[in-house]
Amino acid sequence: MNPTDVPGLPPGVPEFLVDSGIEELYPPQAAAVEAGVTEGASVVASVPTASGKTLVAELAMLSSVERGGKALYVVPLRALASEKKAEFERWSDFDVDVGISTGNYESSEEWLASRDIVVATSEKVDSLVRNGAPWIDDLTCVVADEVHLVDDPNRGPTLEVTLAKLRRVNPDLQVVALSATVDNADEVADWLDAGLVASDWRPVDLRTGVHYGDALTFDDGDKREVPVGRGERPTAALVDDALDEGGSSLVFVNSRRNAEAAARRQADVTERHLTDEERDELAELADEVAGVSDTETSEDLAAVVRKGAAFHHAGLSAEHRSLVEDAFRDRLLKAICATPTLAAGVNTPSRRVIVRDWRRYDGEFGGMKPLDVLEVHQMFGRAGRPGLDPYGEAVLLAKDHDTMDELFDRYVHADPEPVQSKLAREPAMRTHLLATVASGFARSRDGLLDFLDRTLYAAQSDTTERLESVVDSVIEYLVANDFVERSGDELAATSLGHTVSRLYLDPMSAAEIVDGLRAADEAGDDPTALGLYHLVCRTPDMYELYLKSGDRETYTELCYERESEFLGRVPSEFEDVRFEEWLSALKTAKLLEDWASELDEDRITERYGVGPGDVRGKVDTAEWLLGAAERLAVELELDSVVAVREAKKRVADGVREELLDLTDVRGVGRKRARRLFEAGVESRADLREAEKSVVLGALRGREGTAERVLENAGRQDASMEGVSAAEGSVDGGREGEDGAGNADATGGTGGADQQASLGDFE
């Protein structure tokens, strides 16, 4: 089918597609068009990675906009949202405006009403529904990307409930669900009242197999010699072999540490295949990577990037991940060693995918557990880049013949598991039942059950007994904690319950925070920053740091030293599980306290054994939870509002109390604020009155930065023309450091103004 044969598209779009090189639709795309995807029909497309699912979504959204409608594209990850927004902006020439919404769960973001296509995470869409975003009623088409993730115990229930709510708000809503190939795509299609397009077709042939000994055996019985030299590892041999034919490799391992170690080994392989031009480009890229933050992770990543390899995991900052992904797509980086997070939607195809580790540690399982077939197949799907690779290869590694047979049976010849709803898990039910009552989707127990009857869980269940039991248990919990009132059969959210729902909190997190703040009020003392950090860190919404070997003794001692600061009763050491959870929350809170005490980012990552991305994640989550705590304190008229607000601001800016006024000035991060303070400029008012030479010196002689900071502080004459930095101030410490020995986020003196570290973000 030619793009010009597709009905319902805006004028000029078919010709644009042809000019872009799409002279013929892929078979799954043509099947979706034949199923009515451009004429308002709901469709589930269950097809392999790189088989054109995104264009199916674009055709549906563009045709919906052409009919005067509005489209929503729902993604599982923020990184994927940014990628898709950039991709969809190519339609701006056809008067299609694209918006993105991923953060601030309290906002209805009314400005999005003017956008034709909105890209958002499922959590953000759920919060928009809760906060009554009026433009939700105008939606005519919703695309659910990676819809098979309804099977995920953490994100799945939110996607499932959100789709159910959107379909209830808009009974004629077109739903286009994009899925990996799964065993029960027909069930998902039945749930969504959609037609099914199921296909195994790929634009690039994919060969899957197992490497054992010196040979790679494929699923069709063919073999390829890939000898492993003496002292060489199979992974290195496979990466080297792919590079001999001009192909890149993705290596999947089971932990961050393994990803970094594997990248160091593969860098020695990739370095041998670089041209002089690539070495120069990689040197520039490595400098850029090193400049992202002053951490060991930045240095380690830069070292392997310089040789043409990289590692990729959730501990990296967003900027690190973006640099690595872009360079790999541009074929500058030759190999990435990654944890499975890279397989979850971000576009990073390669010639060869090597699944080195097919087991990972699972605490509930009690040891190393085999990966699901679907997860491994998602990794396989990254092999083969249309237009760049003549084929793709996906390889598992075996150490003996029995393991080779097991891997063929378990993964190569196996079908992915069926998608199963995880909605009946109580943590998911707490959040979504309160939201369902608070937003008026149900006003009684029967109403809740009726609403839940629209979910995938109900569609897959033969009986309602378990669902009813969980619903009754959750209603009791919500009533007991004053989030919901019950009058006969009627249910209504209390004022507190409405606030909790709008804040997008797990009700159990809200109950923990409310109890802690009330305890502080009863004690009559303002809570300390550590006490508040610990309070939010022990909620279900904060992912706590693990206690490592030796940590229990360290944090038990700290627990007793600072017991008076905790908001709530410290569990007895004999309450083993509760006490260990308490200490894990304390370790996480201490990281936040160190950050808010201006400890360098590299010291924090080293002390807690985390990456820059982990620090950023903890800071962001703490800021959100403390913001919620502030709202709850206001709602309940508690005395701790000011203390909570200050703790939130300190963790957001990463500073001690005396710098809070300075960091309120746009462009002044934690390190600039400290240098200004030490130069005698201690407030916004001081910035308006201080000698310009002092300000310029404190800001390392950067005239442009100084002018912007003064303008943002409200100074009328901010020009630095003719001003010289105060003598000795520019070099007040070693190059690249302030007087306290803290690495300068801007990378030392002179040059362009770079906000390179988490410490100097704006």
HUNORVEN-V572578 format. One record per residue. N is the residue number from 1. RES is the residue in three letters. OMEGA is omega in whole degrees, -180 to 180 (* if undefined). NEAR is the number of other C-alpha atoms within 8 Angstrom. Layout:
# HUNORVEN-V572578
((N;RES;OMEGA;NEAR) (N;RES;OMEGA;NEAR))
This chain:
# HUNORVEN-V572578
((1;MET;178;7) (2;ASN;178;8) (3;PRO;180;13) (4;THR;178;7) (5;ASP;-176;6) (6;VAL;-179;11) (7;PRO;167;7) (8;GLY;-177;9) (9;LEU;175;12) (10;PRO;179;9) (11;PRO;177;5) (12;GLY;-178;7) (13;VAL;179;9) (14;PRO;-180;11) (15;GLU;177;9) (16;PHE;179;8) (17;LEU;179;11) (18;VAL;180;10) (19;ASP;179;8) (20;SER;177;6) (21;GLY;180;6) (22;ILE;-179;9) (23;GLU;-179;9) (24;GLU;177;7) (25;LEU;172;10) (26;TYR;179;9) (27;PRO;178;7) (28;PRO;178;14) (29;GLN;179;12) (30;ALA;179;10) (31;ALA;178;9) (32;ALA;177;13) (33;VAL;179;11) (34;GLU;178;7) (35;ALA;175;10) (36;GLY;-175;10) (37;VAL;177;15) (38;THR;180;15) (39;GLU;174;10) (40;GLY;-179;10) (41;ALA;175;12) (42;SER;-175;13) (43;VAL;167;15) (44;VAL;179;15) (45;ALA;180;14) (46;SER;-174;14) (47;VAL;-178;16) (48;PRO;173;12) (49;THR;177;11) (50;ALA;179;11) (51;SER;172;11) (52;GLY;-180;10) (53;LYS;-177;12) (54;THR;179;6) (55;LEU;175;8) (56;VAL;179;12) (57;ALA;-179;11) (58;GLU;178;9) (59;LEU;180;11) (60;ALA;-177;14) (61;MET;-179;14) (62;LEU;179;10) (63;SER;178;13) (64;SER;177;16) (65;VAL;179;12) (66;GLU;178;10) (67;ARG;178;7) (68;GLY;-177;6) (69;GLY;-177;12) (70;LYS;-174;14) (71;ALA;178;15) (72;LEU;179;12) (73;TYR;-174;12) (74;VAL;-178;13) (75;VAL;-180;14) (76;PRO;-173;11) (77;LEU;177;7) (78;ARG;-179;10) (79;ALA;179;8) (80;LEU;178;11) (81;ALA;180;14) (82;SER;180;9) (83;GLU;-178;9) (84;LYS;178;9) (85;LYS;179;12) (86;ALA;180;8) (87;GLU;-176;7) (88;PHE;-178;9) (89;GLU;175;9) (90;ARG;-179;7) (91;TRP;-180;9) (92;SER;178;9) (93;ASP;179;6) (94;PHE;178;8) (95;ASP;175;6) (96;VAL;-179;11) (97;ASP;-177;11) (98;VAL;176;13) (99;GLY;180;11) (100;ILE;180;10) (101;SER;-178;9) (102;THR;-175;9) (103;GLY;177;5) (104;ASN;-175;6) (105;TYR;-180;10) (106;GLU;-171;10) (107;SER;173;8) (108;SER;175;10) (109;GLU;-176;7) (110;GLU;-180;8) (111;TRP;-180;6) (112;LEU;178;9) (113;ALA;-178;8) (114;SER;-178;6) (115;ARG;179;12) (116;ASP;178;13) (117;ILE;178;13) (118;VAL;176;13) (119;VAL;-177;15) (120;ALA;173;15) (121;THR;-179;14) (122;SER;178;12) (123;GLU;180;8) (124;LYS;178;13) (125;VAL;178;11) (126;ASP;-179;10) (127;SER;177;14) (128;LEU;177;15) (129;VAL;-180;10) (130;ARG;-177;12) (131;ASN;172;11) (132;GLY;177;9) (133;ALA;-173;11) (134;PRO;-176;9) (135;TRP;176;9) (136;ILE;180;10) (137;ASP;-176;7) (138;ASP;-177;8) (139;LEU;176;13) (140;THR;-179;12) (141;CYS;173;16) (142;VAL;176;14) (143;VAL;177;13) (144;ALA;180;12) (145;ASP;179;11) (146;GLU;-174;12) (147;VAL;177;10) (148;HIS;179;9) (149;LEU;169;10) (150;VAL;178;15) (151;ASP;-177;10) (152;ASP;-176;9) (153;PRO;-179;9) (154;ASN;-176;6) (155;ARG;-172;10) (156;GLY;-178;14) (157;PRO;179;14) (158;THR;178;12) (159;LEU;-178;12) (160;GLU;-179;13) (161;VAL;-179;10) (162;THR;178;11) (163;LEU;178;8) (164;ALA;-180;10) (165;LYS;-180;9) (166;LEU;-180;10) (167;ARG;178;10) (168;ARG;179;7) (169;VAL;-177;7) (170;ASN;-175;10) (171;PRO;-179;6) (172;ASP;-176;6) (173;LEU;173;11) (174;GLN;178;10) (175;VAL;175;13) (176;VAL;-177;15) (177;ALA;-180;12) (178;LEU;-173;15) (179;SER;166;13) (180;ALA;176;11) (181;THR;-179;12) (182;VAL;-172;14) (183;ASP;-174;9) (184;ASN;178;8) (185;ALA;179;14) (186;ASP;177;7) (187;GLU;179;9) (188;VAL;179;10) (189;ALA;178;13) (190;ASP;179;9) (191;TRP;-176;11) (192;LEU;-178;8) (193;ASP;-174;7) (194;ALA;171;12) (195;GLY;-178;11) (196;LEU;170;11) (197;VAL;-179;13) (198;ALA;-176;10) (199;SER;173;9) (200;ASP;-175;7) (201;TRP;175;9) (202;ARG;179;10) (203;PRO;178;8) (204;VAL;180;11) (205;ASP;178;9) (206;LEU;176;11) (207;ARG;180;10) (208;THR;-179;11) (209;GLY;-178;14) (210;VAL;175;14) (211;HIS;177;14) (212;TYR;-179;13) (213;GLY;179;8) (214;ASP;-175;9) (215;ALA;174;11) (216;LEU;-178;13) (217;THR;-177;12) (218;PHE;-176;11) (219;ASP;180;11) (220;ASP;178;4) (221;GLY;177;6) (222;ASP;179;7) (223;LYS;176;8) (224;ARG;180;7) (225;GLU;172;7) (226;VAL;-175;10) (227;PRO;178;8) (228;VAL;-177;10) (229;GLY;180;7) (230;ARG;-178;4) (231;GLY;-180;4) (232;GLU;177;8) (233;ARG;180;8) (234;PRO;-179;9) (235;THR;180;9) (236;ALA;179;11) (237;ALA;-179;13) (238;LEU;177;9) (239;VAL;180;15) (240;ASP;-180;10) (241;ASP;178;9) (242;ALA;-179;13) (243;LEU;177;12) (244;ASP;179;7) (245;GLU;177;6) (246;GLY;-178;6) (247;GLY;177;12) (248;SER;-178;14) (249;SER;168;14) (250;LEU;180;12) (251;VAL;-180;13) (252;PHE;179;15) (253;VAL;-168;14) (254;ASN;180;12) (255;SER;179;8) (256;ARG;-179;11) (257;ARG;179;6) (258;ASN;179;9) (259;ALA;-179;17) (260;GLU;179;11) (261;ALA;180;8) (262;ALA;180;10) (263;ALA;178;15) (264;ARG;179;10) (265;ARG;-178;9) (266;GLN;179;12) (267;ALA;178;15) (268;ASP;177;9) (269;VAL;-175;11) (270;THR;-177;16) (271;GLU;-177;9) (272;ARG;-174;6) (273;HIS;-175;7) (274;LEU;171;10) (275;THR;179;6) (276;ASP;179;6) (277;GLU;179;6) (278;GLU;178;9) (279;ARG;179;12) (280;ASP;180;8) (281;GLU;180;9) (282;LEU;177;14) (283;ALA;177;10) (284;GLU;179;8) (285;LEU;180;11) (286;ALA;178;13) (287;ASP;179;9) (288;GLU;178;8) (289;VAL;-179;13) (290;ALA;-179;12) (291;GLY;-179;11) (292;VAL;178;11) (293;SER;-179;12) (294;ASP;-176;13) (295;THR;177;11) (296;GLU;179;9) (297;THR;178;9) (298;SER;-179;13) (299;GLU;-179;11) (300;ASP;180;8) (301;LEU;180;13) (302;ALA;-178;13) (303;ALA;-180;9) (304;VAL;177;13) (305;VAL;-180;15) (306;ARG;-179;12) (307;LYS;175;13) (308;GLY;179;16) (309;ALA;179;17) (310;ALA;167;15) (311;PHE;-174;12) (312;HIS;176;13) (313;HIS;-173;12) (314;ALA;178;9) (315;GLY;178;10) (316;LEU;173;13) (317;SER;179;12) (318;ALA;-179;8) (319;GLU;176;7) (320;HIS;-177;10) (321;ARG;-179;11) (322;SER;179;8) (323;LEU;-179;9) (324;VAL;-177;11) (325;GLU;-179;9) (326;ASP;-179;8) (327;ALA;178;10) (328;PHE;177;13) (329;ARG;179;9) (330;ASP;177;7) (331;ARG;176;8) (332;LEU;172;11) (333;LEU;-173;15) (334;LYS;-179;13) (335;ALA;172;17) (336;ILE;173;14) (337;CYS;-167;16) (338;ALA;167;15) (339;THR;-174;13) (340;PRO;180;11) (341;THR;-178;8) (342;LEU;-179;11) (343;ALA;-171;10) (344;ALA;167;7) (345;GLY;-177;7) (346;VAL;-172;9) (347;ASN;178;4) (348;THR;-179;9) (349;PRO;180;9) (350;SER;178;14) (351;ARG;-176;15) (352;ARG;173;16) (353;VAL;179;17) (354;ILE;177;13) (355;VAL;-177;14) (356;ARG;-177;10) (357;ASP;179;9) (358;TRP;170;11) (359;ARG;171;9) (360;ARG;-177;12) (361;TYR;178;8) (362;ASP;-176;9) (363;GLY;-180;6) (364;GLU;179;4) (365;PHE;179;7) (366;GLY;179;7) (367;GLY;-180;8) (368;MET;-175;9) (369;LYS;177;9) (370;PRO;176;7) (371;LEU;175;9) (372;ASP;179;8) (373;VAL;-178;12) (374;LEU;-179;10) (375;GLU;179;10) (376;VAL;178;12) (377;HIS;175;10) (378;GLN;175;12) (379;MET;178;13) (380;PHE;-174;12) (381;GLY;178;10) (382;ARG;-177;14) (383;ALA;176;16) (384;GLY;-179;18) (385;ARG;179;14) (386;PRO;179;9) (387;GLY;-179;5) (388;LEU;-177;6) (389;ASP;177;11) (390;PRO;-180;9) (391;TYR;174;12) (392;GLY;179;16) (393;GLU;176;14) (394;ALA;-169;14) (395;VAL;169;14) (396;LEU;-178;12) (397;LEU;178;13) (398;ALA;179;11) (399;LYS;179;8) (400;ASP;-174;8) (401;HIS;-180;8) (402;ASP;179;6) (403;THR;177;9) (404;MET;178;14) (405;ASP;-180;8) (406;GLU;-178;8) (407;LEU;175;12) (408;PHE;-178;13) (409;ASP;-173;9) (410;ARG;-172;9) (411;TYR;-172;11) (412;VAL;-177;10) (413;HIS;-174;8) (414;ALA;173;9) (415;ASP;177;9) (416;PRO;179;11) (417;GLU;174;9) (418;PRO;176;8) (419;VAL;-180;12) (420;GLN;178;8) (421;SER;176;13) (422;LYS;-173;12) (423;LEU;-174;11) (424;ALA;175;11) (425;ARG;-173;8) (426;GLU;178;8) (427;PRO;178;7) (428;ALA;-178;12) (429;MET;180;13) (430;ARG;-176;13) (431;THR;-171;12) (432;HIS;176;10) (433;LEU;177;11) (434;LEU;-180;15) (435;ALA;-179;11) (436;THR;177;11) (437;VAL;-175;14) (438;ALA;-178;13) (439;SER;173;11) (440;GLY;178;7) (441;PHE;177;11) (442;ALA;-178;11) (443;ARG;179;11) (444;SER;176;10) (445;ARG;180;12) (446;ASP;178;6) (447;GLY;177;10) (448;LEU;-179;14) (449;LEU;178;10) (450;ASP;178;8) (451;PHE;-179;10) (452;LEU;178;9) (453;ASP;179;9) (454;ARG;-175;10) (455;THR;176;12) (456;LEU;-180;10) (457;TYR;-180;13) (458;ALA;-180;11) (459;ALA;-178;10) (460;GLN;-174;9) (461;SER;176;7) (462;ASP;-177;5) (463;THR;180;5) (464;THR;-173;8) (465;GLU;-178;6) (466;ARG;-180;8) (467;LEU;180;8) (468;GLU;180;9) (469;SER;180;8) (470;VAL;179;12) (471;VAL;-180;12) (472;ASP;179;9) (473;SER;-179;8) (474;VAL;177;12) (475;ILE;179;9) (476;GLU;-179;8) (477;TYR;-178;8) (478;LEU;177;13) (479;VAL;-178;11) (480;ALA;-178;7) (481;ASN;174;8) (482;ASP;175;10) (483;PHE;-179;16) (484;VAL;174;14) (485;GLU;179;10) (486;ARG;177;9) (487;SER;-173;6) (488;GLY;178;4) (489;ASP;-174;7) (490;GLU;175;9) (491;LEU;177;12) (492;ALA;177;11) (493;ALA;173;13) (494;THR;175;10) (495;SER;178;7) (496;LEU;179;11) (497;GLY;177;13) (498;HIS;-180;12) (499;THR;-180;10) (500;VAL;-180;14) (501;SER;180;14) (502;ARG;179;12) (503;LEU;179;9) (504;TYR;178;9) (505;LEU;163;12) (506;ASP;180;12) (507;PRO;178;13) (508;MET;174;9) (509;SER;-180;12) (510;ALA;180;11) (511;ALA;178;9) (512;GLU;-179;10) (513;ILE;-179;12) (514;VAL;180;11) (515;ASP;-180;9) (516;GLY;-180;11) (517;LEU;177;12) (518;ARG;178;9) (519;ALA;178;10) (520;ALA;178;13) (521;ASP;-179;12) (522;GLU;179;6) (523;ALA;177;6) (524;GLY;-180;6) (525;ASP;174;6) (526;ASP;178;9) (527;PRO;177;12) (528;THR;178;8) (529;ALA;-179;10) (530;LEU;179;11) (531;GLY;179;11) (532;LEU;177;14) (533;TYR;-180;14) (534;HIS;180;13) (535;LEU;-178;13) (536;VAL;-180;13) (537;CYS;179;15) (538;ARG;176;11) (539;THR;177;11) (540;PRO;-178;8) (541;ASP;177;8) (542;MET;177;11) (543;TYR;-173;7) (544;GLU;173;9) (545;LEU;176;8) (546;TYR;169;5) (547;LEU;179;10) (548;LYS;-180;6) (549;SER;-180;5) (550;GLY;-178;6) (551;ASP;-175;8) (552;ARG;-179;11) (553;GLU;-179;7) (554;THR;-174;8) (555;TYR;171;11) (556;THR;178;9) (557;GLU;179;8) (558;LEU;-180;8) (559;CYS;-179;10) (560;TYR;177;7) (561;GLU;-172;6) (562;ARG;-176;8) (563;GLU;-176;8) (564;SER;-177;4) (565;GLU;-175;9) (566;PHE;-180;13) (567;LEU;-177;12) (568;GLY;-177;7) (569;ARG;176;5) (570;VAL;179;8) (571;PRO;175;8) (572;SER;176;7) (573;GLU;-180;6) (574;PHE;172;5) (575;GLU;-163;8) (576;ASP;-176;8) (577;VAL;-179;6) (578;ARG;-178;8) (579;PHE;179;13) (580;GLU;176;10) (581;GLU;179;9) (582;TRP;-180;11) (583;LEU;176;13) (584;SER;177;12) (585;ALA;179;13) (586;LEU;177;12) (587;LYS;179;11) (588;THR;179;12) (589;ALA;179;12) (590;LYS;174;10) (591;LEU;-180;10) (592;LEU;178;12) (593;GLU;177;12) (594;ASP;179;10) (595;TRP;-179;14) (596;ALA;175;14) (597;SER;174;9) (598;GLU;173;10) (599;LEU;-177;9) (600;ASP;-179;10) (601;GLU;-179;13) (602;ASP;177;9) (603;ARG;-180;9) (604;ILE;-179;13) (605;THR;179;14) (606;GLU;-176;9) (607;ARG;-174;6) (608;TYR;178;7) (609;GLY;-179;6) (610;VAL;177;10) (611;GLY;179;11) (612;PRO;179;15) (613;GLY;178;11) (614;ASP;179;12) (615;VAL;179;10) (616;ARG;-180;10) (617;GLY;179;8) (618;LYS;179;11) (619;VAL;-180;11) (620;ASP;-179;9) (621;THR;179;9) (622;ALA;178;14) (623;GLU;179;12) (624;TRP;-177;8) (625;LEU;177;9) (626;LEU;173;14) (627;GLY;176;11) (628;ALA;179;10) (629;ALA;178;12) (630;GLU;178;11) (631;ARG;179;9) (632;LEU;179;12) (633;ALA;176;14) (634;VAL;-179;9) (635;GLU;-175;8) (636;LEU;178;6) (637;GLU;179;6) (638;LEU;-175;11) (639;ASP;-172;8) (640;SER;-175;12) (641;VAL;-176;10) (642;VAL;180;7) (643;ALA;179;11) (644;VAL;-179;15) (645;ARG;-180;11) (646;GLU;178;9) (647;ALA;178;12) (648;LYS;-179;12) (649;LYS;-179;10) (650;ARG;-179;13) (651;VAL;178;15) (652;ALA;-176;10) (653;ASP;179;12) (654;GLY;-175;12) (655;VAL;171;14) (656;ARG;-173;10) (657;GLU;-172;7) (658;GLU;-178;7) (659;LEU;-172;14) (660;LEU;180;12) (661;ASP;180;10) (662;LEU;-178;11) (663;THR;172;13) (664;ASP;180;7) (665;VAL;-178;11) (666;ARG;-180;9) (667;GLY;179;11) (668;VAL;175;14) (669;GLY;-172;12) (670;ARG;-176;14) (671;LYS;176;13) (672;ARG;180;11) (673;ALA;-179;12) (674;ARG;180;9) (675;ARG;177;12) (676;LEU;-178;13) (677;PHE;-179;11) (678;GLU;176;8) (679;ALA;178;9) (680;GLY;178;6) (681;VAL;-167;11) (682;GLU;-176;13) (683;SER;175;10) (684;ARG;179;10) (685;ALA;178;7) (686;ASP;179;9) (687;LEU;-179;13) (688;ARG;-174;10) (689;GLU;-171;7) (690;ALA;173;9) (691;GLU;-179;6) (692;LYS;-179;9) (693;SER;179;10) (694;VAL;179;12) (695;VAL;-179;15) (696;LEU;178;15) (697;GLY;-180;15) (698;ALA;180;13) (699;LEU;171;13) (700;ARG;176;12) (701;GLY;-178;13) (702;ARG;-174;10) (703;GLU;-179;8) (704;GLY;179;6) (705;THR;-179;10) (706;ALA;180;14) (707;GLU;-180;11) (708;ARG;-180;10) (709;VAL;180;12) (710;LEU;177;12) (711;GLU;-179;11) (712;ASN;177;10) (713;ALA;178;12) (714;GLY;180;7) (715;ARG;-174;11) (716;GLN;179;5) (717;ASP;-175;5) (718;ALA;-175;10) (719;SER;177;5) (720;MET;-179;9) (721;GLU;178;4) (722;GLY;-179;4) (723;VAL;175;7) (724;SER;180;8) (725;ALA;178;13) (726;ALA;-174;10) (727;GLU;176;6) (728;GLY;-174;7) (729;SER;-178;11) (730;VAL;-178;13) (731;ASP;-177;8) (732;GLY;176;8) (733;GLY;174;10) (734;ARG;-179;9) (735;GLU;179;7) (736;GLY;179;12) (737;GLU;173;12) (738;ASP;-175;13) (739;GLY;-180;9) (740;ALA;-179;6) (741;GLY;179;8) (742;ASN;-180;9) (743;ALA;180;10) (744;ASP;-178;10) (745;ALA;-178;16) (746;THR;171;12) (747;GLY;175;10) (748;GLY;-173;10) (749;THR;174;10) (750;GLY;175;7) (751;GLY;-179;4) (752;ALA;178;4) (753;ASP;-177;7) (754;GLN;175;7) (755;GLN;-166;9) (756;ALA;-173;12) (757;SER;173;12) (758;LEU;-176;10) (759;GLY;-176;12) (760;ASP;178;14) (761;PHE;180;9) (762;GLU;*;7))
